Amino acid sequence: MSRLPILNPKVVPVLSRDSHLPPVAPALMQADAVRARFAAPPEWAPEFQGDGPVPGFEGRQAASAAVLVPLVMRPQGLQLLLTRRTEHLRSHAGQISFPGGRIEPEDAGVEAAALRETQEEIGLDRAAIEVIGRLPLYTTVTSFQVTPVVALVQPEFTLTLDAFEVAEAFEVPLSFLMTPAHHQRHRMVFEGGERFFYSMPWTQEDSQGALREYFIWGATAAILRNFYRFLSA
């Protein structure tokens, strides 16, 4: 079945919101609790393992990538550090994403690739990062096999953004993202099939002080949904 690319996800109708599911308990979103859960993970299954290729990527050879899921240890609770990609990029322009990218031959492993890409994209010093585990592999519509690397981040850091790739870096409370009432399920119908995806819209002031919506969707939202399943298992 052909998989039509989603060019403007905000206009795709919302099918449902998962208000019937409980949020992750606050005690499970403390730094020590998240660290302990990765050290001794429960039995659980990811909700999403990926999506099929969109036109133009069907025959593309799968490439390995790694992203960092950086949980900043703020006094008010864990905050997820995310990026907004610049509008001129060839793929996923303007989208909200984790820092990360392709695993290169010189990388020592998945974690090394995630740390290198994070430092290159947003200038987050490795000395501030404590890697605590991985989430399951996720295959994107563009045939990247992405491993999410979860880390705790000390809050005293200064970011230097790669202006070519990253338009902005911002933080979202983990408690907001781990509340399924904020998870919107979208359904797009087209000739020959349909597509479903999740979104988690977050509103806050941007770097210029203007109130704006950060539309978290696609692979980023799917990985966060898997993280919810992991923490609530």
Legacy VTK file of the C-alpha trace (Angstrom):
# vtk DataFile Version 3.0
C-alpha trace
ASCII
DATASET POLYDATA
POINTS 233 float
0.000 0.000 0.000
1.242 3.473 -0.847
1.973 5.671 2.170
1.163 9.289 1.436
3.569 11.742 3.111
2.013 14.022 5.724
2.976 17.569 4.777
0.866 19.482 7.321
0.081 17.285 10.337
-1.714 20.067 12.209
-4.676 19.931 9.817
-5.103 16.148 10.015
-8.250 15.477 12.106
-7.868 14.310 15.705
-9.497 10.906 16.081
-9.224 10.651 19.872
-7.352 11.692 23.006
-6.214 9.113 25.529
-7.777 10.693 28.620
-8.810 7.220 29.793
-5.182 6.227 30.425
-3.533 7.235 33.724
-0.516 9.545 33.775
2.808 8.220 34.992
2.987 8.614 38.766
5.154 11.572 39.858
7.337 9.265 41.978
8.283 7.324 38.834
9.470 10.488 37.087
12.155 11.353 39.621
15.736 11.047 38.369
16.611 8.208 40.748
13.439 6.302 39.848
14.041 6.569 36.097
17.654 5.515 36.571
16.564 2.514 38.650
13.924 1.483 36.101
16.498 1.255 33.322
18.843 -0.667 35.627
16.112 -3.265 36.292
13.471 -2.856 33.559
9.990 -4.362 33.953
8.347 -6.644 31.419
6.773 -4.428 28.793
6.219 -4.077 25.058
6.629 -0.946 22.930
3.468 0.391 21.343
5.274 1.509 18.180
8.169 -0.071 16.315
8.053 2.205 13.306
6.184 3.236 10.192
6.301 2.148 6.580
8.247 4.103 3.947
6.631 7.016 2.107
6.929 7.404 -1.684
10.515 7.988 -2.712
11.966 5.944 0.154
10.534 2.459 -0.555
13.767 1.057 -1.951
16.136 2.990 0.271
18.608 0.896 2.244
18.002 1.176 5.984
20.478 3.383 7.833
21.293 3.281 11.530
20.821 6.393 13.648
20.804 7.351 17.311
19.023 10.127 19.160
19.429 11.394 22.697
16.400 11.669 24.982
17.874 14.282 27.366
16.077 14.616 30.708
17.235 17.807 32.393
17.182 17.563 36.192
15.452 20.844 37.069
14.327 21.620 40.654
10.688 21.569 39.490
11.111 18.106 37.948
12.554 16.421 34.879
12.324 18.424 31.661
12.799 16.945 28.182
15.170 18.935 25.982
13.986 19.008 22.362
14.972 20.834 19.186
13.110 22.497 16.339
14.756 21.821 12.996
15.391 24.643 10.548
12.933 25.156 7.704
15.379 24.678 4.819
16.448 21.109 5.615
15.789 18.443 2.998
13.912 16.131 5.381
11.736 16.816 8.420
12.154 20.577 8.012
10.726 22.582 10.901
9.804 19.492 12.894
10.329 18.922 16.602
12.956 16.270 17.210
15.455 14.787 19.608
19.088 15.738 19.014
20.804 12.982 17.073
21.550 11.568 13.662
23.246 8.908 11.607
25.694 6.511 13.250
29.078 6.962 11.571
31.767 4.254 11.172
34.069 6.068 13.598
31.469 6.053 16.395
32.235 3.573 19.174
28.568 2.620 19.420
25.004 3.858 19.651
25.607 5.923 22.779
28.744 7.496 21.316
26.826 8.494 18.183
23.987 10.051 20.185
26.431 12.031 22.313
28.474 13.191 19.321
25.417 14.296 17.360
24.020 16.092 20.409
27.236 18.003 20.913
27.411 18.891 17.222
23.779 20.001 16.974
23.228 21.896 20.226
26.628 22.046 21.924
25.555 20.107 25.020
28.763 19.079 26.793
29.161 15.338 27.361
30.362 16.034 30.903
26.802 17.115 31.813
25.217 13.902 30.452
24.661 10.596 32.249
23.458 7.870 29.874
21.062 5.536 31.708
19.593 3.284 29.024
17.957 2.732 25.652
14.426 2.532 24.333
13.497 0.065 21.558
14.566 0.609 17.975
12.194 2.726 15.897
12.132 2.687 12.080
11.135 6.003 10.498
9.218 6.622 7.281
12.539 7.620 5.689
14.081 4.190 6.472
16.246 5.217 9.417
16.517 2.651 12.204
16.711 4.907 15.241
17.859 3.898 18.715
16.732 6.346 21.427
19.375 6.767 24.142
17.939 8.090 27.405
20.108 10.310 29.582
19.949 12.510 32.664
21.418 15.977 32.213
22.827 18.316 34.843
20.998 21.654 34.568
24.071 23.905 34.534
24.837 24.000 30.813
25.135 26.428 27.941
23.931 25.467 24.472
25.504 26.448 21.162
23.128 25.609 18.335
24.223 24.551 14.862
22.373 27.295 12.982
22.184 25.213 9.797
20.277 22.335 11.415
18.689 23.673 14.601
16.415 26.700 14.777
15.686 26.418 18.486
16.121 24.253 21.586
13.470 24.187 24.295
12.292 22.147 27.277
8.964 20.446 28.010
8.007 19.053 31.437
8.249 15.271 31.365
5.045 15.177 33.416
3.157 16.830 30.526
4.462 14.323 27.983
3.763 11.341 30.270
0.085 12.330 30.633
-1.923 10.502 27.929
-4.709 13.103 28.067
-2.230 15.232 26.095
-1.718 12.502 23.473
-3.801 13.104 20.346
-4.380 10.325 17.827
-4.776 11.547 14.241
-6.217 9.744 11.222
-5.498 10.707 7.633
-7.591 9.072 4.887
-6.445 9.088 1.275
-7.066 7.092 -1.871
-5.643 3.649 -1.257
-5.369 3.738 2.516
-5.074 5.646 5.754
-2.369 6.743 8.171
-2.433 7.183 11.932
-0.043 9.146 14.112
0.174 10.726 17.557
0.794 14.333 18.472
1.549 16.069 21.780
1.147 19.822 21.182
2.960 21.984 23.745
2.515 25.748 24.089
5.052 28.107 25.623
6.986 31.268 24.890
9.600 30.853 22.170
13.115 32.289 22.220
11.740 35.699 21.138
9.129 35.777 23.909
6.146 35.075 21.641
3.568 32.456 22.655
3.649 29.578 20.182
2.690 25.951 19.801
5.374 23.291 19.455
3.676 20.490 17.539
5.389 17.285 18.674
4.360 14.465 16.340
5.586 11.599 14.160
8.601 9.598 15.266
9.292 11.923 18.210
5.777 11.451 19.590
5.875 7.695 18.926
9.145 7.311 20.846
7.681 9.344 23.717
4.605 7.127 23.675
6.903 4.096 24.015
8.630 5.880 26.902
5.223 6.320 28.553
4.570 2.578 28.204
8.006 1.829 29.686
7.572 4.105 32.721
3.988 3.018 33.394
4.580 -0.743 32.983
LINES 1 234
233 0 1 2 3 4 5 6 7 8 9 10 11 12 13 14 15 16 17 18 19 20 21 22 23 24 25 26 27 28 29 30 31 32 33 34 35 36 37 38 39 40 41 42 43 44 45 46 47 48 49 50 51 52 53 54 55 56 57 58 59 60 61 62 63 64 65 66 67 68 69 70 71 72 73 74 75 76 77 78 79 80 81 82 83 84 85 86 87 88 89 90 91 92 93 94 95 96 97 98 99 100 101 102 103 104 105 106 107 108 109 110 111 112 113 114 115 116 117 118 119 120 121 122 123 124 125 126 127 128 129 130 131 132 133 134 135 136 137 138 139 140 141 142 143 144 145 146 147 148 149 150 151 152 153 154 155 156 157 158 159 160 161 162 163 164 165 166 167 168 169 170 171 172 173 174 175 176 177 178 179 180 181 182 183 184 185 186 187 188 189 190 191 192 193 194 195 196 197 198 199 200 201 202 203 204 205 206 207 208 209 210 211 212 213 214 215 216 217 218 219 220 221 222 223 224 225 226 227 228 229 230 231 232
